[in-house]
Amino acid sequence: MTTPAPASVRQRAIAHAGWETRLLLRNGEQLLLTIVIPVGILLGLTMTDVLVQQSGPDRIPRAIATVLAVSVISSAFTSLAIATGFERRSGALRFLGTTPLTRTELLVGKFCATAAVTALSSAVVCVVAVLIGWRPSASALWAVPVLILGTAAFAAWGMALAGLLRAEAVLAVANGLFLFLIMFGGVIIPAASLPGPMSVVADLLPSGALVTGLTDSLVDGQMPSGLAVIVLIVWLASGALVSSRTFRWS
Amino acid sequence: MRPPIVAIVPSPAVLVRDLVVRYGSREAVAGLSFEAPTGRVTALVGPNGAGKSTTVEVCVGLRPAASGTVELLGIPAGTADAAGLHSRVGVMLQDGGLYPSARPLELVTYIASLYPHPDDPGRLLDALGVDPGTRTPIRRLSGGEQQRVKCAVALVGRPELVFLDEPTSGLDSGARRTFHDLVRGLVAEGASVVLTTHLMDDVERLADQVVVIADGRAIRSGTVADLVGEEESVSFRGPLHADLTALRAVLPDHGDVVEQPPGHYRVTGAADPMVLSAIAAWCAQNGVRTADLRVGRRSLEDVIVALVGDL
C-alpha cells in the first residue's frame, strides 16, 4: 500500500476534514441524528396538525425551516461538542497535538466535516420535501448562506463548550442547551409566539436567528433579514473567539 | 598557514536545561537537566511521579513549562513552527491517543497523510504484528494490540526523534522482542529515541544512556555499565527488617549490609569467601533462612531501586 504525501496546511486540513467526516458517518447515532430524525420531524410536521402555524400552503416550507434548524443545531453544536469532548477524554486529541496538524487545521477540518454532514442532511430533507409536494422557488437558495452561517456559528460554540468543560459535563450541557434552544429558542415554537421578553430573547439567540433567516428564504421568498444575519455573525465571532481561547489538546 | 581544524559537535537530539513544571503549587519537575544524544537511545527511568511523563509532555508541546529550556533537534521547543518540528518528531503517549471507533489501518493511514515522507502504514502494522486487513475497531483490540497500533502511529511519519512513553506495557514477550528489534532498526537508520519505562529489561537491552529521575530532578546519568559498575556484591532475601547488627559486626573491613527494598539485603564491599562465610554464620546463629543468595554484579534494577526506592 502506498501513501500520498500531503504536508501543506491546506492538505492537512482537508485530510482531517475527510477523517472527521468518515468517523461521523460511520457513527450510527450520528446518522440517526443527521438523517432519520430530521426526516421524521419533517413528515410529522407536514402530515399532522402538531403546530397550528404550519397550516396552509406554507406548511411544508415552514416545516423545512424548522427541521433544517434542528439538524444544524444537533450536528454543528450538540454532536460536535460531545464528540470533541470525548476525543479529548480518550487522548485522541492529545496525540493529534503531537503531529504536524495545527490547531487551526483541526478546527477547519472539524468545521468542514460538520458542514458536509449538515449539507447531506439538508439535501435529504429537501429531497423528501419535494417528494411530498414542496415546489421551491429560486429565492430558496438564500437558505444556503444562512445554513452555512448558522453551521459556523453553532460549530464555533460547540468547540467553545468542548474546550470549557470536561467530557461528561459537555454531554449534559450540550444536550440540555439543545432542548432549551429547540423549545424556547424560536425553533419549534416561533419566537413571535413566545410570551413577552422571551420573544425578544429568542430573536437574539442563534437558533431564533437561524429559523428567521431560513423562513425568510424558504417561506417568504426573500433575502434573510438583516437582524438575523447580524445576530448569527455576532454569535459566530464570539464563539470563534471563545473557542480559540479555550481550545486545548489535552 | 593551515586554518585551524574545528571539530563539529552535533547538537543533542534533546536538550533539557533547568526545566521546572508546576501543577498548582506542586513542582512535578524541579530543575531537571539532561541531554539525549543524536542517534542513540536515552532511557528516562524513575518511580511513578518522578516527572518523566511530564517532561515528555513539555518536550512535545502538550504542556507548558514554568521555566527552563527545551531544545529538540537543535530547535528551541515552542518557538519553531509547530508543524515543522512536529513533522520530525514521533510520539507514543502513555495514555490514550487512539480513536476507539477507527480501524488500525485507516487510523495509521490518516496519521501518515499528515507527514511529508511517511512510511507505508500496512507494512508498518504488519511488522508490528497487527493484521493490516482487520476490520475490528481499535476499541475491541486487546491491550497489547492497541499498544502496537500506538507504536505504529508514532513511527509512521519516519521521525528523526521518537519519544516512547511506557511503550512495552501490556506487551507479551514476543511482542516486546519485536519492539526491541524495531527500536534498534530506528537507531540504525539514524533516529534518536527517548524511552521512558519501568521495565529495566527494556533499558538494559536498548538504552545507550540512562537518566535516573527522582522528585523532578536527574540524580544520576550514564551508560548501563556506568550505573551498574564492575564491582561484585552479595545479595539475598530474608525476613523483613532483620536485626543486622550481628552481621555487620562479622563483616570484613569496609563491608556493610543494607535492606532495600524490604526483605532484600545487599552486602557491599568485596564479594569474597569471608563475606559468604560471615553471612552463613549469621544465618545459623540467628535462625535466619535466606533465599536467592547471589554473588555477582548488581542488576540495573538493583541500582535504580537503591537510588530511588521502589520503581
Boltz contact constraints between the chains, C-beta under 6 A:
constraints:
  - contact:
      token1: [A, 1]
      token2: [B, 120]
      max_distance: 6.0
  - contact:
      token1: [A, 1]
      token2: [B, 122]
      max_distance: 6.0
  - contact:
      token1: [A, 3]
      token2: [B, 112]
      max_distance: 6.0
  - contact:
      token1: [A, 3]
      token2: [B, 118]
      max_distance: 6.0
  - contact:
      token1: [A, 5]
      token2: [B, 116]
      max_distance: 6.0
  - contact:
      token1: [A, 6]
      token2: [B, 113]
      max_distance: 6.0
  - contact:
      token1: [A, 7]
      token2: [B, 116]
      max_distance: 6.0
  - contact:
      token1: [A, 12]
      token2: [B, 114]
      max_distance: 6.0
  - contact:
      token1: [A, 15]
      token2: [B, 113]
      max_distance: 6.0
  - contact:
      token1: [A, 19]
      token2: [B, 110]
      max_distance: 6.0
  - contact:
      token1: [A, 90]
      token2: [B, 96]
      max_distance: 6.0
  - contact:
      token1: [A, 91]
      token2: [B, 95]
      max_distance: 6.0
  - contact:
      token1: [A, 91]
      token2: [B, 96]
      max_distance: 6.0
  - contact:
      token1: [A, 91]
      token2: [B, 97]
      max_distance: 6.0
  - contact:
      token1: [A, 92]
      token2: [B, 99]
      max_distance: 6.0
  - contact:
      token1: [A, 95]
      token2: [B, 93]
      max_distance: 6.0
  - contact:
      token1: [A, 95]
      token2: [B, 97]
      max_distance: 6.0
  - contact:
      token1: [A, 97]
      token2: [B, 62]
      max_distance: 6.0
  - contact:
      token1: [A, 98]
      token2: [B, 60]
      max_distance: 6.0
  - contact:
      token1: [A, 98]
      token2: [B, 91]
      max_distance: 6.0
  - contact:
      token1: [A, 99]
      token2: [B, 86]
      max_distance: 6.0
  - contact:
      token1: [A, 99]
      token2: [B, 114]
      max_distance: 6.0
  - contact:
      token1: [A, 100]
      token2: [B, 83]
      max_distance: 6.0
  - contact:
      token1: [A, 100]
      token2: [B, 86]
      max_distance: 6.0
  - contact:
      token1: [A, 100]
      token2: [B, 87]
      max_distance: 6.0
  - contact:
      token1: [A, 100]
      token2: [B, 114]
      max_distance: 6.0
  - contact:
      token1: [A, 101]
      token2: [B, 114]
      max_distance: 6.0
  - contact:
      token1: [A, 102]
      token2: [B, 82]
      max_distance: 6.0
  - contact:
      token1: [A, 102]
      token2: [B, 83]
      max_distance: 6.0
  - contact:
      token1: [A, 249]
      token2: [B, 62]
      max_distance: 6.0
  - contact:
      token1: [A, 250]
      token2: [B, 62]
      max_distance: 6.0
